[in-house]
Amino acid sequence: MTERSVTISPPTRDEGRRVWVDGNLLGAVHSLSGLTHLLQRAGWEGLDEVDVANLPIIEWYGGGPEVWSRRD
């Protein structure tokens, strides 16, 4: 079984943060809650926000799970 990868882009002014799973763009989210729901729909059922914030396979760019808006 291959390990899955999740990449979270830096926040943008309009779109939020883009979410890539296994190299495929799933969408953009504006909160940890939104990310949790997106990952649940992608097959990670049973995850909650604490799980998502601490998943070691997530690569966060432009800030971690506490950063959802762009700092100018």
Rosetta blueprint (number, residue, H / E / L):
1 M L
2 T L
3 E L
4 R L
5 S L
6 V E
7 T E
8 I E
9 S L
10 P L
11 P L
12 T E
13 R L
14 D L
15 E L
16 G E
17 R E
18 R E
19 V E
20 W E
21 V E
22 D L
23 G L
24 N E
25 L E
26 L E
27 G E
28 A E
29 V E
30 H L
31 S L
32 L H
33 S H
34 G H
35 L H
36 T H
37 H H
38 L H
39 L H
40 Q H
41 R H
42 A L
43 G L
44 W L
45 E L
46 G L
47 L L
48 D L
49 E H
50 V H
51 D H
52 V H
53 A H
54 N H
55 L L
56 P L
57 I L
58 I E
59 E E
60 W E
61 Y L
62 G L
63 G L
64 G L
65 P L
66 E L
67 V L
68 W L
69 S L
70 R L
71 R L
72 D L
